[in-house]
Amino acid sequence: MTVYIPCAIILNCAGIHSANFAMPTGGINVLEELTARAKVTGIKQSGRAIRENRAAKVYFACDADPRLLAPLMEACREGQIPVETVFNRAQLGKAFSIEVGAAVAVLLKD
C-alpha cells in the first residue's frame, strides 16, 4: 500500500518533483518506516543518539550545510549506521512531523 503525505510539490535533491514520500527504501515506504518507529531530529539529539549507539538509520538533508553534518556522517561511517541523503530539509521536516525543516533525523533502534 502506498501512503502519501500531502505537501507542496518540492524538488528533492535528485532533481525530482515530489509531491509525496512514496519513495521506496529497500521495499519499505519511507512514510511507513518513519511513522512506525521512535525518532529524533536535530543535530544535537541526533548526534547523541549516534554516539550512544541508539541509531538504526540516519537521514541527512542533501541541502544542509556539509560542515555541520560532517562529524555526524563520520560517526555513522565508523558505527556502520545506514545513511540516506535523498531528501531536502523541508521534506525531512514534513516526514518527521515537525513544522520546520530538519538537517538530520534519526530512526532509533527498537
Residue pairs with C-beta under 8 A, 6 or more apart in sequence:
1 29
2 22
2 29
3 22
3 29
3 31
3 32
4 19
4 20
4 21
4 22
4 31
5 20
5 21
5 31
5 94
5 95
6 20
7 19
7 20
7 91
7 94
8 19
9 17
9 18
9 19
10 17
10 18
10 19
10 88
10 90
10 91
11 17
11 18
11 88
12 18
12 23
12 62
12 86
12 87
12 88
12 91
13 61
13 62
13 63
13 85
13 86
13 87
13 88
14 86
18 91
21 29
21 30
21 31
21 91
21 94
21 95
22 29
22 30
22 31
23 29
23 30
23 86
24 30
25 33
25 84
30 95
31 95
33 57
33 107
34 95
34 96
34 107
37 56
37 107
37 108
37 110
38 107
38 108
38 110
39 96
39 105
39 106
39 107
39 108
40 46
40 48
40 49
40 105
40 106
40 108
41 92
41 93
41 96
41 98
41 102
41 104
41 105
41 106
42 102
42 103
42 104
43 68
43 69
43 72
43 103
43 104
45 106
46 55
46 58
46 72
46 104
46 105
46 106
47 71
47 72
47 75
49 55
49 106
49 108
50 58
50 72
50 75
50 76
50 79
50 81
50 106
51 75
53 79
54 106
54 108
54 109
55 76
55 79
55 81
55 106
55 107
55 108
55 109
56 81
56 82
56 106
56 107
56 108
56 109
56 110
57 81
57 82
57 83
57 84
57 106
57 107
58 72
58 76
58 81
58 82
58 83
58 84
58 104
58 105
58 106
58 107
59 83
59 84
59 85
59 87
59 92
59 95
59 104
59 105
59 106
59 107
60 69
60 72
60 73
60 83
60 84
60 85
60 103
60 104
61 85
61 87
61 88
61 89
61 91
61 92
61 101
61 102
61 103
61 104
62 85
62 86
62 87
62 88
63 88
63 89
64 89
64 103
64 104
65 103
68 103
69 103
69 104
72 104
73 83
75 81
76 82
76 83
87 95
88 101
89 101
89 102
89 103
90 101
92 101
92 102
92 103
92 104
92 105
93 99
93 100
93 101
93 102
95 105
96 102
96 105
